[in-house]
Amino acid sequence: MTPMHRPSFALTVETGPGTVRLHVTGDLDYETTEELVGAVRPRLAGRPAPGDLHLDFAALSTCDSTGLSGLLLIHRLAGAHGTRLHLDNRPRFLERFLEITGTLEHLTAPPGEEPPGQAEDPERQPGAV
């Protein structure tokens, strides 16, 4: 495990055959979302790309709109690489936030079930972090 730290935020990364797991601790917000996306990008770019990307939120404290934007970008990036995204151990507040914003089903849908064109060019999507 490789820990990465920032005040009120930390990532721990585990890799295994075909799987990457990031444990997210603290606040996923304006100051930390770029770090999460930055940790995901190179892991998806590997050859071959992992079949599964797990974001473990057991120790997540908060998530704001920038954090949600980052999760949507990660979903697009994962889909573009043929990687299944898993949002594991979602705290109730995150579950509710995703329900209210109408993104829960989108973020947890299996690859290939997103609207046409969503995964074609993730870098050119509006709101990309």
DSSP file with accessible surface (Angstrom, degrees, kcal/mol):
  #  RESIDUE AA STRUCTURE BP1 BP2  ACC     N-H-->O    O-->H-N    N-H-->O    O-->H-N    TCO  KAPPA ALPHA  PHI   PSI    X-CA   Y-CA   Z-CA
    1    1 A M              0   0  158      0, 0.0    13,-0.2     0, 0.0    11,-0.0   0.000 360.0 360.0 360.0 137.8    0.0    0.0    0.0
    2    2 A T  E     -A   13   0A  85     11,-1.2    11,-1.2     2,-0.0     2,-0.3  -0.947 360.0-150.6-115.4 112.1    1.2    3.5   -0.9
    3    3 A P  E     -A   12   0A  77      0, 0.0     2,-0.4     0, 0.0     9,-0.2  -0.615   9.9-169.7 -84.3 142.1   -0.3    6.3    1.3
    4    4 A M  E     -A   11   0A  51      7,-2.3     7,-2.1    -2,-0.3     2,-0.4  -0.996  14.4-160.1-124.0 136.1   -0.7    9.8   -0.1
    5    5 A H  E     +A   10   0A 142     -2,-0.4     5,-0.2     5,-0.2     7,-0.0  -0.920  24.8 156.7-127.7 147.7   -1.6   12.6    2.3
    6    6 A R  E >   -A    9   0A 113      3,-2.6     3,-2.7    -2,-0.4    -2,-0.0  -0.944  61.3 -72.3-150.2 152.8   -3.1   16.1    2.3
    7    7 A P  T 3  S-     0   0  111      0, 0.0     3,-0.0     0, 0.0    -2,-0.0  -0.287 121.3  -1.6 -52.4 130.0   -4.8   17.8    5.2
    8    8 A S  T 3  S+     0   0   70     18,-0.1    19,-3.1     1,-0.1     2,-0.3   0.644 126.6  79.8  60.7  21.2   -8.2   16.1    5.8
    9    9 A F  E <   +AB   6  26A   6     -3,-2.7    -3,-2.6    17,-0.3     2,-0.3  -0.977  47.7 164.5-154.6 138.8   -7.6   13.8    2.8
   10   10 A A  E     -AB   5  25A  13     15,-2.2    15,-2.8    -2,-0.3     2,-0.4  -0.984  16.0-157.1-152.9 147.0   -5.6   10.6    2.2
   11   11 A L  E     -AB   4  24A   0     -7,-2.1    -7,-2.3    -2,-0.3     2,-0.4  -0.983   2.0-167.4-121.9 138.6   -5.5    7.9   -0.5
   12   12 A T  E     -AB   3  23A  31     11,-1.7    11,-3.0    -2,-0.4     2,-0.5  -0.998  14.6-155.9-122.7 128.9   -4.2    4.4    0.0
   13   13 A V  E     -AB   2  22A   7    -11,-1.2   -11,-1.2    -2,-0.4     2,-0.4  -0.901  12.8-178.9-112.7 131.5   -3.7    2.5   -3.3
   14   14 A E  E     - B   0  21A  67      7,-2.9     7,-3.0    -2,-0.5     2,-0.4  -0.985   6.7-168.1-123.0 137.4   -3.7   -1.3   -3.7
   15   15 A T  E     + B   0  20A 102     -2,-0.4     5,-0.2     5,-0.2    -2,-0.0  -0.959  13.3 159.2-125.4 146.6   -3.1   -3.1   -6.9
   16   16 A G  E >   - B   0  19A  37      3,-2.7     3,-1.9    -2,-0.4     2,-0.3  -0.888  57.2 -46.9-147.5 179.4   -3.6   -6.7   -7.8
   17   17 A P  T 3  S-     0   0  140      0, 0.0     3,-0.1     0, 0.0     0, 0.0  -0.359 125.8 -15.2 -58.2 111.7   -4.1   -8.7  -11.0
   18   18 A G  T 3  S+     0   0   44     -2,-0.3    34,-1.9    30,-0.1    33,-0.9   0.524 122.6  92.6  74.9   6.3   -6.7   -6.9  -13.0
   19   19 A T  E <   -Bc  16  52A  42     -3,-1.9    -3,-2.7    32,-0.2     2,-0.4  -0.992  47.6-172.5-138.7 139.8   -7.8   -4.7  -10.0
   20   20 A V  E     -Bc  15  53A   9     32,-2.0    34,-3.1    -2,-0.4     2,-0.4  -0.996  10.9-169.8-125.0 134.3   -7.0   -1.3   -8.5
   21   21 A R  E     -Bc  14  54A  66     -7,-3.0    -7,-2.9    -2,-0.4     2,-0.5  -0.994   3.5-169.7-127.5 125.6   -8.4   -0.3   -5.2
   22   22 A L  E     -Bc  13  55A   0     32,-2.9    34,-3.2    -2,-0.4     2,-0.6  -0.974  11.2-152.3-114.5 122.5   -8.2    3.2   -3.8
   23   23 A H  E     -Bc  12  56A  43    -11,-3.0   -11,-1.7    -2,-0.5     2,-0.5  -0.860  14.8-154.6 -92.2 118.7   -9.2    3.8   -0.1
   24   24 A V  E     -B   11   0A   1     32,-2.8    35,-0.6    -2,-0.6     2,-0.4  -0.855  12.7-174.6-101.5 124.2  -10.4    7.4    0.2
   25   25 A T  E     -Bc  10  59A  57    -15,-2.8   -15,-2.2    -2,-0.5     2,-0.3  -0.962  47.4  -4.9-121.1 133.0  -10.1    9.0    3.6
   26   26 A G  E    S-Bc   9  60A   7     33,-2.4    35,-3.6    -2,-0.4    36,-1.0  -0.663 105.8  -0.3  97.7-143.8  -11.4   12.4    4.6
   27   27 A D  E     - c   0  62A  36    -19,-3.1     2,-0.8    -2,-0.3    36,-0.2  -0.745  45.1-159.9 -96.7 128.8  -13.0   15.1    2.4
   28   28 A L  E     + c   0  63A   0     34,-2.9    36,-1.9    -2,-0.4    39,-0.4  -0.888  50.7 117.6-103.6 100.4  -13.6   14.8   -1.3
   29   29 A D  S >> S-     0   0   32     -2,-0.8     4,-2.6    34,-0.2     3,-1.0  -0.689  78.9 -54.1-147.3-165.5  -13.9   18.4   -2.3
   30   30 A Y  T 34 S+     0   0  184      1,-0.3     4,-0.4    -2,-0.2    -2,-0.0   0.840 130.3  45.2 -53.7 -38.3  -12.5   21.3   -4.3
   31   31 A E  T 34 S+     0   0  135      1,-0.1    -1,-0.3     2,-0.1     4,-0.1   0.684 123.8  30.4 -82.6 -18.1   -9.1   20.9   -2.8
   32   32 A T  T X> S+     0   0    1     -3,-1.0     4,-1.6     2,-0.1     3,-0.5   0.627  92.1  84.5-119.5 -16.6   -8.7   17.1   -3.0
   33   33 A T  H 3X S+     0   0    1     -4,-2.6     4,-2.7     1,-0.2     5,-0.3   0.898  89.3  56.1 -60.0 -40.9  -10.7   15.9   -6.1
   34   34 A E  H 3> S+     0   0  144     -4,-0.4     4,-2.8    -5,-0.2    -1,-0.2   0.875 104.6  54.3 -60.2 -35.0   -7.8   16.6   -8.5
   35   35 A E  H <> S+     0   0   39     -3,-0.5     4,-1.6     2,-0.2    -1,-0.2   0.918 109.4  47.2 -65.9 -41.2   -5.6   14.4   -6.4
   36   36 A L  H  X S+     0   0    1     -4,-1.6     4,-1.8     2,-0.2     3,-0.3   0.960 114.9  45.0 -64.4 -49.5   -8.1   11.5   -6.6
   37   37 A V  H  X S+     0   0    3     -4,-2.7     4,-2.5     1,-0.2    -2,-0.2   0.920 111.9  54.1 -60.6 -40.3   -8.5   11.9  -10.4
   38   38 A G  H  < S+     0   0   40     -4,-2.8    -1,-0.2    -5,-0.3    -2,-0.2   0.810 108.3  49.1 -63.9 -30.1   -4.7   12.2  -10.7
   39   39 A A  H  X S+     0   0    5     -4,-1.6     4,-0.6    -3,-0.3    -1,-0.2   0.817 113.3  47.3 -77.7 -29.6   -4.2    8.9   -8.8
   40   40 A V  H >X S+     0   0    0     -4,-1.8     4,-1.9    -3,-0.1     3,-0.5   0.906  98.5  67.8 -77.9 -44.0   -6.8    7.1  -11.0
   41   41 A R  H 3X S+     0   0   73     -4,-2.5     4,-1.5     1,-0.2     3,-0.4   0.887 102.3  42.3 -49.1 -55.0   -5.6    8.3  -14.5
   42   42 A P  H 34 S+     0   0   79      0, 0.0     4,-0.5     0, 0.0    -1,-0.2   0.836 111.8  56.1 -68.0 -26.0   -2.2    6.5  -14.6
   43   43 A R  H << S+     0   0   69     -4,-0.6     3,-0.4    -3,-0.5    -2,-0.2   0.839 109.9  45.0 -74.2 -28.8   -3.7    3.3  -13.2
   44   44 A L  H  < S+     0   0    1     -4,-1.9    -1,-0.2    -3,-0.4    -3,-0.1   0.757 105.6  62.9 -80.1 -24.8   -6.3    3.2  -16.0
   45   45 A A  S  < S+     0   0   53     -4,-1.5    -1,-0.2    -5,-0.3    -2,-0.2   0.560  79.5 111.8 -78.8  -8.7   -3.7    3.9  -18.6
   46   46 A G  S    S-     0   0   31     -4,-0.5    -3,-0.0    -3,-0.4     0, 0.0  -0.167  79.1 -89.5 -62.9 157.8   -1.7    0.8  -17.9
   47   47 A R  S    S+     0   0  212      1,-0.2     2,-0.1     2,-0.1    -1,-0.1  -0.966 119.7  23.0-114.3 116.2   -1.6   -2.0  -20.5
   48   48 A P  S    S-     0   0  123      0, 0.0    -1,-0.2     0, 0.0   -30,-0.1   0.673 100.9-130.7 -76.8 159.8   -3.8   -3.8  -20.1
   49   49 A A        -     0   0   24     32,-0.2    -5,-0.1    -2,-0.1    -4,-0.1  -0.382  36.9 -93.3 -66.8 149.4   -6.2   -1.5  -18.2
   50   50 A P        -     0   0   11      0, 0.0   -31,-0.2     0, 0.0    -1,-0.1  -0.357  22.7-138.0 -63.3 148.7   -7.5   -3.1  -15.0
   51   51 A G  S    S+     0   0   24    -33,-0.9    33,-2.9     1,-0.2     2,-0.4   0.795  88.2  33.8 -74.1 -28.3  -10.9   -4.8  -15.3
   52   52 A D  E     -cd  19  84A  31    -34,-1.9   -32,-2.0    31,-0.2     2,-0.5  -0.994  58.8-168.9-135.7 135.7  -12.1   -3.3  -12.0
   53   53 A L  E     -cd  20  85A   1     31,-3.1    33,-2.8    -2,-0.4     2,-0.5  -0.989  14.7-165.2-120.9 116.5  -11.5    0.0  -10.3
   54   54 A H  E     -cd  21  86A  28    -34,-3.1   -32,-2.9    -2,-0.5     2,-0.6  -0.917   8.8-166.8-105.7 124.7  -12.7    0.1   -6.7
   55   55 A L  E     -cd  22  87A   0     31,-3.0    33,-2.2    -2,-0.5     2,-0.6  -0.960  14.4-155.8-105.9 114.4  -13.1    3.3   -4.8
   56   56 A D  E     +cd  23  88A  17    -34,-3.2   -32,-2.8    -2,-0.6     3,-0.3  -0.843  16.9 177.8 -97.6 117.2  -13.5    2.5   -1.1
   57   57 A F  E >   +     0   0A   0     31,-2.9     3,-1.9    -2,-0.6    32,-0.1   0.117  41.4 119.2-106.9  21.0  -15.4    5.2    0.8
   58   58 A A  E 3  S+     0   0A  71      1,-0.3    -1,-0.2    30,-0.1   -33,-0.1   0.833  87.0  36.6 -56.3 -32.3  -15.5    3.6    4.2
   59   59 A A  E 3  S+c   25   0A  47    -35,-0.6   -33,-2.4    -3,-0.3    -1,-0.3   0.146  85.5 131.9-109.2  20.0  -13.5    6.5    5.7
   60   60 A L  E <   -c   26   0A  12     -3,-1.9   -33,-0.2   -35,-0.3     3,-0.1  -0.539  31.9-175.8 -73.4 134.6  -15.0    9.3    3.6
   61   61 A S  E     -     0   0A  68    -35,-3.6     2,-0.3     1,-0.4   -34,-0.2   0.845  62.3  -8.2 -96.9 -46.0  -16.0   12.3    5.7
   62   62 A T  E     -c   27   0A  65    -36,-1.0   -34,-2.9    31,-0.0    -1,-0.4  -0.974  49.9-161.0-148.8 161.6  -17.6   14.7    3.1
   63   63 A C  E     -c   28   0A  18     -2,-0.3   -34,-0.2   -36,-0.2     2,-0.1  -0.956  13.9-173.0-146.7 126.1  -18.2   15.0   -0.6
   64   64 A D     >  -     0   0   57    -36,-1.9     4,-2.2    -2,-0.3     5,-0.2  -0.410  47.4 -80.5-107.9-170.8  -19.1   18.3   -2.4
   65   65 A S  H  > S+     0   0   88      1,-0.2     4,-2.4     2,-0.2     5,-0.1   0.842 129.5  53.6 -64.2 -31.6  -20.1   19.1   -6.0
   66   66 A T  H  > S+     0   0   38      2,-0.2     4,-2.3     1,-0.2    -1,-0.2   0.906 107.5  51.4 -69.1 -37.9  -16.5   19.1   -7.1
   67   67 A G  H  > S+     0   0    0    -39,-0.4     4,-2.2     2,-0.2    -2,-0.2   0.920 109.8  49.7 -61.6 -42.4  -16.1   15.6   -5.6
   68   68 A L  H  X S+     0   0   18     -4,-2.2     4,-2.5     2,-0.2    -2,-0.2   0.927 108.5  52.8 -62.6 -42.7  -19.1   14.5   -7.5
   69   69 A S  H  X S+     0   0   34     -4,-2.4     4,-2.3     1,-0.2    -1,-0.2   0.910 108.9  50.7 -58.4 -41.9  -17.7   16.0  -10.7
   70   70 A G  H  X S+     0   0    0     -4,-2.3     4,-2.8     2,-0.2    -1,-0.2   0.904 108.5  51.3 -63.7 -39.8  -14.5   14.0  -10.1
   71   71 A L  H  X S+     0   0    1     -4,-2.2     4,-2.4     2,-0.2    -2,-0.2   0.908 109.6  50.3 -64.9 -39.3  -16.5   10.8   -9.7
   72   72 A L  H  X S+     0   0   40     -4,-2.5     4,-2.1     2,-0.2    -2,-0.2   0.913 111.4  48.6 -64.9 -39.9  -18.3   11.5  -12.9
   73   73 A L  H  X S+     0   0    0     -4,-2.3     4,-2.9     2,-0.2     5,-0.2   0.935 110.6  50.4 -64.8 -43.9  -15.0   12.0  -14.7
   74   74 A I  H  X S+     0   0    0     -4,-2.8     4,-3.0     1,-0.2     5,-0.2   0.915 108.5  53.4 -60.6 -40.3  -13.6    8.9  -13.2
   75   75 A H  H  X S+     0   0    9     -4,-2.4     4,-2.5     2,-0.2    -1,-0.2   0.931 110.9  45.8 -59.7 -45.5  -16.6    7.0  -14.4
   76   76 A R  H  X S+     0   0   23     -4,-2.1     4,-2.3     2,-0.2    -2,-0.2   0.918 113.8  48.7 -64.1 -43.9  -16.1    8.3  -17.9
   77   77 A L  H  X S+     0   0    5     -4,-2.9     4,-1.2     2,-0.2    -2,-0.2   0.929 112.0  48.9 -62.2 -44.6  -12.4    7.5  -17.9
   78   78 A A  H ><>S+     0   0    1     -4,-3.0     5,-3.0    -5,-0.2     3,-0.7   0.940 111.7  49.2 -61.0 -46.2  -13.0    4.0  -16.5
   79   79 A G  H ><5S+     0   0   19     -4,-2.5     3,-1.3     1,-0.2    -1,-0.2   0.893 106.6  55.9 -61.0 -38.8  -15.7    3.3  -19.2
   80   80 A A  H 3<5S+     0   0   45     -4,-2.3    -1,-0.2     1,-0.3    -2,-0.2   0.779 112.1  43.4 -65.3 -25.1  -13.3    4.6  -21.9
   81   81 A H  T <<5S-     0   0   69     -4,-1.2    -1,-0.3    -3,-0.7    -2,-0.2   0.322 117.1-111.5 -99.8   2.9  -10.7    2.0  -20.8
   82   82 A G  T < 5S+     0   0   50     -3,-1.3     2,-0.4    -4,-0.3    -3,-0.2   0.755  70.1 144.3  73.7  23.2  -13.3   -0.8  -20.4
   83   83 A T      < -     0   0    2     -5,-3.0     2,-0.4    -6,-0.2    -1,-0.2  -0.804  49.8-129.1 -99.5 135.1  -12.9   -0.8  -16.6
   84   84 A R  E     -d   52   0A 110    -33,-2.9   -31,-3.1    -2,-0.4     2,-0.4  -0.711  21.8-143.9 -81.4 127.8  -15.8   -1.5  -14.3
   85   85 A L  E     -d   53   0A  19     -2,-0.4     2,-0.4    24,-0.3   -31,-0.2  -0.802  15.2-169.8 -95.3 132.7  -16.1    1.2  -11.6
   86   86 A H  E     -d   54   0A  58    -33,-2.8   -31,-3.0    -2,-0.4     2,-0.9  -0.989  14.2-158.0-122.5 128.5  -17.2    0.1   -8.1
   87   87 A L  E     -d   55   0A   7     -2,-0.4     3,-0.5   -33,-0.2     2,-0.2  -0.845  28.7-167.2-104.2  92.7  -18.1    2.6   -5.4
   88   88 A D  E     +d   56   0A  38    -33,-2.2   -31,-2.9    -2,-0.9   -30,-0.1  -0.519  55.0   5.7 -88.6 150.0  -17.5    0.5   -2.3
   89   89 A N  S    S-     0   0  100    -33,-0.2    -1,-0.2     1,-0.2   -33,-0.0   0.882  77.4-168.1  51.3  49.1  -18.6    1.1    1.3
   90   90 A R        -     0   0   78     -3,-0.5    -1,-0.2     1,-0.1   -32,-0.1  -0.523  17.5-128.7 -70.0 123.5  -20.6    4.2    0.5
   91   91 A P    >>  -     0   0   30      0, 0.0     4,-2.4     0, 0.0     3,-0.5  -0.324  26.8-107.5 -64.7 157.0  -21.5    6.1    3.7
   92   92 A R  H 3> S+     0   0  151      1,-0.2     4,-2.8     2,-0.2     5,-0.2   0.880 119.0  56.3 -55.8 -40.1  -25.2    7.0    3.9
   93   93 A F  H 3> S+     0   0   81      1,-0.2     4,-2.4     2,-0.2    -1,-0.2   0.896 109.4  46.3 -63.3 -35.8  -24.6   10.7    3.2
   94   94 A L  H <> S+     0   0    0     -3,-0.5     4,-2.7     2,-0.2     5,-0.2   0.931 111.2  51.5 -71.4 -43.1  -22.8    9.8    0.0
   95   95 A E  H  X S+     0   0   40     -4,-2.4     4,-2.2     1,-0.2    -2,-0.2   0.939 113.3  45.5 -55.5 -47.1  -25.6    7.4   -1.0
   96   96 A R  H  X S+     0   0  129     -4,-2.8     4,-3.0     2,-0.2     5,-0.2   0.913 111.0  52.4 -65.4 -42.7  -28.1   10.2   -0.4
   97   97 A F  H  X S+     0   0   53     -4,-2.4     4,-2.1    -5,-0.2     6,-0.2   0.928 111.7  46.4 -59.5 -44.7  -26.1   12.8   -2.2
   98   98 A L  H  <>S+     0   0    0     -4,-2.7     5,-2.1     2,-0.2     6,-1.4   0.882 113.3  49.7 -68.4 -35.7  -25.8   10.6   -5.3
   99   99 A E  H ><5S+     0   0   77     -4,-2.2     3,-1.1    -5,-0.2    -2,-0.2   0.945 111.2  48.3 -65.0 -48.2  -29.6    9.8   -5.1
  100  100 A I  H 3<5S+     0   0  112     -4,-3.0    -2,-0.2     1,-0.3    -1,-0.2   0.877 113.4  47.1 -61.6 -39.4  -30.5   13.5   -4.8
  101  101 A T  T 3<5S-     0   0   57     -4,-2.1    -1,-0.3    -5,-0.2    -2,-0.2   0.489 110.5-121.8 -83.3  -2.5  -28.3   14.5   -7.8
  102  102 A G  T < 5S+     0   0   62     -3,-1.1     4,-0.3    -4,-0.4    -3,-0.2   0.729  84.1 108.7  71.8  23.5  -29.6   11.6   -9.9
  103  103 A T     >< +     0   0   17     -5,-2.1     4,-2.9    -6,-0.2     5,-0.3   0.533  44.7  89.3-109.8  -7.6  -26.1   10.1  -10.4
  104  104 A L  H  > S+     0   0   26     -6,-1.4     4,-1.7     1,-0.2     5,-0.1   0.948  94.0  40.8 -58.8 -53.1  -26.3    7.0   -8.2
  105  105 A E  H  > S+     0   0  166      1,-0.2     4,-0.9     2,-0.2    -1,-0.2   0.892 115.7  52.1 -64.0 -38.6  -27.6    4.7  -11.0
  106  106 A H  H >4 S+     0   0   51     -4,-0.3     3,-0.6     1,-0.2    -1,-0.2   0.939 112.8  43.6 -61.8 -47.4  -25.3    6.3  -13.6
  107  107 A L  H 3< S+     0   0    0     -4,-2.9    -1,-0.2     1,-0.2    -2,-0.2   0.746 119.5  42.2 -72.7 -23.6  -22.2    5.8  -11.4
  108  108 A T  H 3< S+     0   0   59     -4,-1.7    -1,-0.2    -5,-0.3    -2,-0.2   0.407  87.3 113.4-105.7   3.7  -23.0    2.3  -10.4
  109  109 A A  S << S-     0   0   26     -4,-0.9   -24,-0.3    -3,-0.6     3,-0.1  -0.442  76.4-102.2 -73.1 146.3  -24.3    1.0  -13.8
  110  110 A P    >   -     0   0   70      0, 0.0     3,-1.5     0, 0.0    -1,-0.1  -0.292  52.3 -82.3 -61.9 153.0  -22.2   -1.7  -15.5
  111  111 A P  T 3  S+     0   0   53      0, 0.0   -27,-0.1     0, 0.0   -32,-0.0  -0.226 116.6  35.2 -55.7 146.7  -20.0   -0.5  -18.3
  112  112 A G  T 3  S+     0   0   67     -3,-0.1     7,-0.0     3,-0.1   -33,-0.0   0.327  93.3  91.0  90.8  -6.9  -21.8   -0.2  -21.6
  113  113 A E    <   +     0   0  134     -3,-1.5    -4,-0.0    -7,-0.1    -1,-0.0   0.367  61.0 103.3-102.3   6.1  -25.0    1.0  -20.1
  114  114 A E  S    S-     0   0   33      1,-0.1     3,-0.1    -4,-0.1     5,-0.1  -0.451  88.6 -79.3 -81.8 162.4  -24.2    4.7  -20.2
  115  115 A P    >   -     0   0   69      0, 0.0     3,-1.8     0, 0.0     4,-0.3  -0.219  64.4 -81.9 -58.4 149.0  -25.8    6.9  -22.9
  116  116 A P  T 3  S+     0   0  133      0, 0.0    -3,-0.0     0, 0.0     0, 0.0  -0.219 114.8  19.6 -53.5 139.3  -24.2    6.7  -26.4
  117  117 A G  T >> S+     0   0   29     -3,-0.1     4,-0.6     1,-0.0     3,-0.5   0.257  89.5 110.4  87.8 -12.2  -21.1    8.8  -26.7
  118  118 A Q  T <4 S+     0   0   57     -3,-1.8     3,-0.2     1,-0.2   -38,-0.1   0.880  85.0  34.9 -65.5 -37.6  -20.4    9.2  -23.0
  119  119 A A  T 34 S+     0   0   25     -4,-0.3    -1,-0.2     1,-0.1     0, 0.0   0.455  94.7  90.0 -98.6   1.8  -17.3    7.1  -22.9
  120  120 A E  T <4 S+     0   0  161     -3,-0.5    -1,-0.1     1,-0.2    -2,-0.1   0.917 105.7   6.1 -67.9 -46.7  -15.9    8.0  -26.4
  121  121 A D    ><  +     0   0   64     -4,-0.6     3,-1.4    -3,-0.2    -1,-0.2  -0.655  64.6 175.7-139.8  82.3  -13.7   11.0  -25.4
  122  122 A P  G >  S+     0   0   13      0, 0.0     3,-0.9     0, 0.0   -45,-0.1   0.753  77.6  62.6 -64.1 -23.2  -13.6   11.5  -21.7
  123  123 A E  G 3  S+     0   0  102      1,-0.2     5,-0.1   -47,-0.1   -50,-0.0   0.740 102.9  49.7 -74.0 -20.9  -11.1   14.4  -21.9
  124  124 A R  G <  S+     0   0  204     -3,-1.4    -1,-0.2     2,-0.1     3,-0.1   0.333  82.0 118.6-101.6   8.4  -13.5   16.6  -23.9
  125  125 A Q  S X  S-     0   0   37     -3,-0.9     3,-1.4    -4,-0.2    -7,-0.0  -0.499  74.7-100.8 -76.1 142.3  -16.5   16.2  -21.6
  126  126 A P  T 3  S+     0   0  113      0, 0.0    -1,-0.1     0, 0.0    -2,-0.1  -0.306 106.8  23.4 -58.6 142.8  -17.9   19.4  -20.0
  127  127 A G  T 3  S+     0   0   53      1,-0.2   -54,-0.1    -3,-0.1     2,-0.1   0.609  81.9 166.4  79.0  11.9  -16.8   19.8  -16.4
  128  128 A A    <         0   0   41     -3,-1.4    -1,-0.2    -5,-0.1   -58,-0.1  -0.394 360.0 360.0 -63.7 135.1  -13.7   17.6  -16.7
  129  129 A V              0   0   56    -60,-0.2    -1,-0.1   -59,-0.1   -63,-0.0  -0.675 360.0 360.0 -87.3 360.0  -11.4   18.1  -13.8
